[in-house]
């Protein structure tokens, strides 16, 4: 799945907790490898929880060909605006 996600024409998508090795040689994006931030391997048949912004989950950038065909988000929860979630408390 990371090969597909990171192979888009518009850029790479950061993932918290995942260290990725990617290349943009010859103007072609390609995914090389990834591990969890603690160095452990990613287990292909394990279910992981992630988060994203609505823009990507609704098909923004080059996700429109990915969402709904190769991946369907499930159990989604809206926690509000990202600017409010990352803002320092007063």
FENLINUR-V383567 format. One record per residue. N is the residue number from 1. SS is DSSP state (H for helix, E for strand, L for the rest). PSI is psi in whole degrees, -180 to 180 (999 if undefined). Layout:
n=N ss=SS psi=PSI
n=N ss=SS psi=PSI
This chain:
n=1 ss=L psi=-41
n=2 ss=H psi=-32
n=3 ss=H psi=-42
n=4 ss=H psi=-48
n=5 ss=H psi=-45
n=6 ss=L psi=2
n=7 ss=L psi=10
n=8 ss=L psi=162
n=9 ss=L psi=-17
n=10 ss=L psi=-9
n=11 ss=L psi=-178
n=12 ss=L psi=149
n=13 ss=L psi=119
n=14 ss=L psi=150
n=15 ss=L psi=121
n=16 ss=L psi=133
n=17 ss=L psi=-1
n=18 ss=E psi=124
n=19 ss=E psi=123
n=20 ss=E psi=146
n=21 ss=E psi=120
n=22 ss=E psi=162
n=23 ss=E psi=149
n=24 ss=L psi=38
n=25 ss=H psi=140
n=26 ss=H psi=33
n=27 ss=H psi=20
n=28 ss=L psi=123
n=29 ss=L psi=135
n=30 ss=E psi=141
n=31 ss=E psi=134
n=32 ss=E psi=-54
n=33 ss=E psi=168
n=34 ss=E psi=150
n=35 ss=E psi=161
n=36 ss=E psi=156
n=37 ss=L psi=-31
n=38 ss=L psi=4
n=39 ss=L psi=-7
n=40 ss=L psi=155
n=41 ss=L psi=152
n=42 ss=L psi=126
n=43 ss=L psi=117
n=44 ss=L psi=-37
n=45 ss=L psi=11
n=46 ss=L psi=147
n=47 ss=L psi=128
n=48 ss=L psi=150
n=49 ss=L psi=138
n=50 ss=L psi=178
n=51 ss=L psi=155
n=52 ss=L psi=-179
n=53 ss=L psi=154
n=54 ss=H psi=-38
n=55 ss=H psi=-47
n=56 ss=H psi=-42
n=57 ss=H psi=-22
n=58 ss=L psi=11
n=59 ss=L psi=11
n=60 ss=L psi=165
n=61 ss=H psi=-135
n=62 ss=H psi=24
n=63 ss=H psi=-11
n=64 ss=L psi=-31
n=65 ss=L psi=-9
n=66 ss=L psi=-49
n=67 ss=E psi=128
n=68 ss=L psi=-20
n=69 ss=L psi=-49
n=70 ss=L psi=-22
n=71 ss=E psi=135
n=72 ss=L psi=115
n=73 ss=L psi=143
n=74 ss=L psi=157
n=75 ss=L psi=43
n=76 ss=L psi=147
n=77 ss=L psi=136
n=78 ss=L psi=119
n=79 ss=L psi=13
n=80 ss=L psi=-170
n=81 ss=L psi=137
n=82 ss=H psi=-35
n=83 ss=H psi=-31
n=84 ss=H psi=-30
n=85 ss=H psi=-30
n=86 ss=H psi=-6
n=87 ss=L psi=141
n=88 ss=L psi=139
n=89 ss=L psi=147
n=90 ss=L psi=999
